[in-house]
Amino acid sequence: MCTGACSKFISIFLYILAFVSIVCNIMLFFPDFETQYTVAESKGEGERITPEVKYMGGLIGGGIMVLIPAIHIHLTSADKCCANRCGMFLSIGFAAVGVLGGVYSLSVAALGLANGPVCKWQNEDQPVAEWGAPFANSSGSYLNNKDVWKWCILPENVVEFNLGLFSTLLVAAAVELILCLIQMINGLFGCICGTCSGKE
């Protein structure tokens, strides 16, 4: 496969993954698909949204910081030909930005999974329900113990909600990271080799 065709293939997948990351991050602001928790926090009624959601790893890191390189990489791959050595060289720099975005999104998603959600919770040691992060000091051990998920009363099913979306962000960021690293190598070859299919 010519380096231009490879760039086009990579850019298409980066578009999809960036879109998925942005959507997941936005959805995390609305646990249980309700706006009341975001509104309550904005009114100063205490923490209602998981802190890692507000770091916007999916929106900024896996979204914008990957979308911009994807656009440049796609334009560089026009006509599946890499005659534009300068464009291929620049794609290395843009892909590096995508790598940084992927690393940021991956880190935030991993942290979100490890700390668990903010919720109104109670258990035997906490008889009065209050808002907080019951699994923040568990180092992710709550993930293997579904029995403790019921500690979270509100928002309903918030553990599953956060788990599904942060896991999706984690996988998307890992794939973005790999694709951007591949594009850095691909861009280097395109810059050195220049054309494909005998075109100048």
N, C-alpha and C positions, 0 to 999 in steps of 0.2 A: 504494500500500500504506500502510495506517495505521501509525503509529509503534509501536503495541502489537504488531501482527502482525510487523513488522520485528524487534522485540526478541525475539519468540519464535523466529523464524527464526535469528537470531544466536546465541541461547542454546543451541539444539540443536547447532549446529556447534561451539560452544565446549566443550560437554560431550564431544563426540567427540574434538576436538583435545587437550583436557586429558587424557583417558584415554590417547590415543596417546602423548603426551609422557611420562606417568608410566610406562607400560609400557616405552618405549624406554630411559628412564633406568635402570630396574631391570635390564633385560636387559644394559645396558652393564657392570654389575657382574660379569657372568658370561661373559667372553669364551670363545668356542668352546663355549658352553652348559655350562661346567664351573664348579664351586664352588671347586676347589682353589686357584685364583689369589687369590681373595678371602680364603680361609682362610690361605694362606701369608703374605699381607701383614698380616693381622690378628695373626699370630704374630710379626711383626717380622722376617720373612725378606727384607725389602727391598721396593721398589716393584714391584707386579705389575699394578696397575690404573691406567689412564690418569688423570692428575690431574684433568682436566676433568670426568670422570665424577663425582668426589667433590664437585664444586661443586654438583651436583644441580640443574642448570638446568632439566631436564625435569620433575623431581619438584616442586621448589619454584616455579620461575618459570612454566614452561609448564603446570604441573599445578595446584597448590594456589592460586597467585595468579590463575589464570584460572578455576578451578572455582568459587571463592567469588563472583566477579562474575557468572558464568554462572547460578548459582542465583538471585541477586537479580534479574538481568535477566529470567529466566524467570518469577519470581513477579510482577514488575512487568507482564508482558505477559498476565496472566490475562484470559481471555475476549476476547483481541485488542482490548482497549480500554484507552486510556491516560487514563482519568478521574482516576487518581491522579497528580496533578502532582508531588506530593512524591516519590513513588516513582520517577517518571521523572527528577526532579532528582538523587535519590540514585544512580540508575543511571549518571549521568555520573561521579560519584566512584568507584564500583565499577569502571566501565570503565577509568578512569585507572589503577587498581591492576592491571587486566588488561594494560594497555599496558606498565606497568613489568615485569610478569612476562614478557610476550612479548619485551621488549627484553633482559632478563636471559638468558632461554633462548636467544634468537638469538645473543647475544654468546658464551655458553659453547659452543654448538654450533659456531660459526664458529672459535673458538679450538681446539676439539677437532679439527676438520678440518685446521686450519693446522699444528698441532703433531704430529699423527699419534699412533699408539698407543704404549704401553709394551709391549715384548716382549723375548724373549730373541733376540738377533740377532748376526749376524756377516757380514762381507764381506771383500774383499781387504785393506782397511786395518785390519780388526778380525778377525784370524784366530781368536781365542779367543772363543767365544760368551759373551755376558754380557747381563744385564738392563739395559734403558735405553730411551730414546726416540730412535731413530736419525734420525728426520725432524724433530726439534724445531727445528732451525735452518734448515730448508729453506724456510720461509715458504709451505708448501703446495705446493712444486714437485713433491714426490713424487706428488701426485695425477695428474699427467700422464705419469708414468713408471712403468708397471707392472713394469718389469724390476727395480726396487729393492724392490718389495713382498716379494720372496722372501728379503730379508735377515732378515725376521722368521721365526724358526723356531717359537717357541712364544709364545702359543697359536696353533694352526693357523688360517690365514685371518683373523688378527686385523685386518689392514688392511681387508679387505673388510667384516668384521663392524662395525668402528667406522665405516667410511665409510657403510655403509647406514643405521645407526642415527643417527649424527650428522646425516646429510643429511635424514633423516625429521624429526628434531627441528628442524632449521633451517627446513624448509618449514612445519612445523606452527606454529612460533613466528612466522614471517612472516605466516601467515594469521590467527593469533590477534591479532597486532598490528593488522592491517588491520580485522578485525571489531570489535575494541574501540574503535578510532578512529571507525568508522562508528557504533557505539552511542553514543559521546559526542555526536556530531552529532544522532543520532536522539533521544537523551534530551533534548537541548536543545530540539528541535522539539516533543517530547511535553510538555515542561514549559511551553512557551509556548502551544502550541495547545490543550492540555488533552485534550478528549474526541475520540473518533472516532465515525463513524456516527451522529452526532446525539445520543449518550448524554451525560448529565451525571452 
